[in-house]
Amino acid sequence: MAAVRVANAVWTGDLMSGSGVVSASTSGAFTDMGVSWAARTEESNGKTSPEELVAAAHASCFCMALSAGLGRAGTPPEKLEVSATVTFEQVEGGFKVASSALAVKGTVPGIDAAAFTAAAEGAKDGCPISGALKGNVELSVEATLES
């Protein structure tokens, strides 16, 4: 069965001076979170951006994919801490999401650093959000095994 999630956005005004809000309609986890062009291209000033939301989606999806892969290998993690850094840059003809760089620190008993790095690479390639970005956005992962 397919899982369907809904988010809604409302924008008022032109691009440069206007602003909007975005809400997670399915879960209600956040409502009317402010967005603006300045928050997207300059300082966030308490507002979010589509790229920050993509980063949140990528970090959480990658955590789940890595946890699943480690579990299938018989080395479930005690803890995974993931950061996703999404870069939005100006290119010829406009702007684009250029990259999503994942960084993971993991506490995983019974595994060595090489196996952890391999598992992280596999999760980067196999996570559904990576799949949505692949071919259009540069993806990378840096893995650090903590003892």
C-alpha positions in Angstrom: 0.0 0.0 0.0 1.3 3.4 -0.9 1.9 6.0 1.8 0.7 9.5 0.8 1.9 12.6 2.6 0.7 16.2 2.0 2.4 19.5 2.7 0.9 22.9 1.7 2.4 26.3 1.0 0.9 29.8 0.6 2.9 32.7 -0.9 2.0 36.3 -0.9 3.7 39.0 -3.0 6.5 39.0 -5.5 9.6 36.8 -5.2 12.0 39.3 -3.7 9.8 41.0 -1.1 7.1 38.5 -0.7 6.9 35.7 1.8 5.0 32.5 2.6 4.3 29.7 4.9 4.6 25.9 4.6 2.7 23.4 6.7 3.0 19.6 7.2 -0.6 18.9 6.6 -0.6 15.1 7.0 1.1 15.0 10.4 0.6 18.5 11.7 4.2 18.4 12.9 4.6 22.0 11.8 2.2 24.7 10.6 2.7 28.0 9.0 6.5 27.8 9.1 7.8 31.0 7.4 9.6 30.9 4.1 11.1 33.7 2.0 13.5 34.2 -0.9 16.0 35.9 1.5 15.8 32.9 3.9 16.6 30.7 0.9 19.5 32.7 -0.5 20.9 34.8 2.4 20.4 34.5 6.2 17.5 32.3 7.4 16.4 34.7 10.2 14.2 32.1 11.7 12.5 31.0 8.5 13.1 27.8 6.5 13.6 27.0 2.9 12.8 24.2 0.5 16.5 23.2 0.7 16.4 22.9 4.5 13.3 20.8 4.2 15.0 18.6 1.6 18.0 18.3 4.0 15.7 17.2 6.8 14.1 14.6 4.6 17.4 13.3 3.4 19.0 13.1 6.9 16.0 11.2 8.3 15.6 8.9 5.3 19.3 8.1 5.3 19.2 7.3 9.1 16.4 4.8 8.5 18.2 3.2 5.5 21.5 2.9 7.3 19.8 1.5 10.4 18.0 -1.1 8.3 21.1 -2.1 6.4 23.2 -2.5 9.6 20.4 -4.5 11.2 20.2 -6.8 8.2 24.0 -7.3 8.5 23.5 -8.4 12.2 25.1 -5.2 13.6 22.2 -2.9 14.5 23.3 0.6 15.6 23.0 1.9 19.1 22.9 5.5 17.7 23.3 7.3 14.4 23.7 11.1 14.1 23.3 12.4 10.6 23.7 15.8 9.1 22.6 16.6 5.6 24.0 19.8 4.0 22.0 20.8 0.9 23.6 23.4 -1.3 21.4 25.8 -3.4 23.4 27.7 -5.9 23.1 30.1 -8.8 23.9 28.5 -12.1 23.6 29.8 -15.7 19.9 30.3 -16.3 18.8 30.3 -12.6 19.2 28.4 -9.4 19.4 24.7 -8.6 19.9 22.3 -5.7 23.5 21.3 -6.5 24.4 18.8 -3.8 23.4 17.0 -0.6 26.3 16.0 1.6 25.6 13.5 4.3 27.8 13.2 7.4 27.1 10.3 9.8 28.5 9.4 13.2 27.5 6.0 14.4 27.9 3.9 17.5 27.6 0.4 16.1 28.9 -2.5 18.2 30.6 -5.4 16.4 31.6 -3.5 13.2 34.8 -1.9 12.0 35.2 1.5 10.3 35.5 0.0 6.8 32.3 -2.0 7.1 30.5 1.1 8.6 31.7 3.2 5.6 30.5 0.6 3.2 27.1 0.4 4.9 26.9 4.2 4.8 27.7 4.3 1.1 25.0 1.6 0.5 22.5 3.6 2.5 23.3 6.8 0.6 22.7 4.9 -2.7 19.6 3.1 -1.4 17.6 5.6 0.6 14.4 6.7 -1.2 15.2 10.4 -0.9 18.6 9.8 -2.5 16.8 8.0 -5.2 14.6 11.0 -5.8 17.7 13.2 -6.0 20.1 10.9 -7.9 21.1 12.0 -11.3 20.3 15.6 -10.7 22.0 16.4 -7.4 25.6 15.4 -6.3 25.3 13.0 -3.4 28.1 12.2 -0.9 28.5 10.7 2.5 31.2 10.9 5.2 31.0 8.2 7.8 32.7 8.2 11.2 32.4 5.2 13.5 32.5 6.1 17.2 33.5 3.6 19.9 
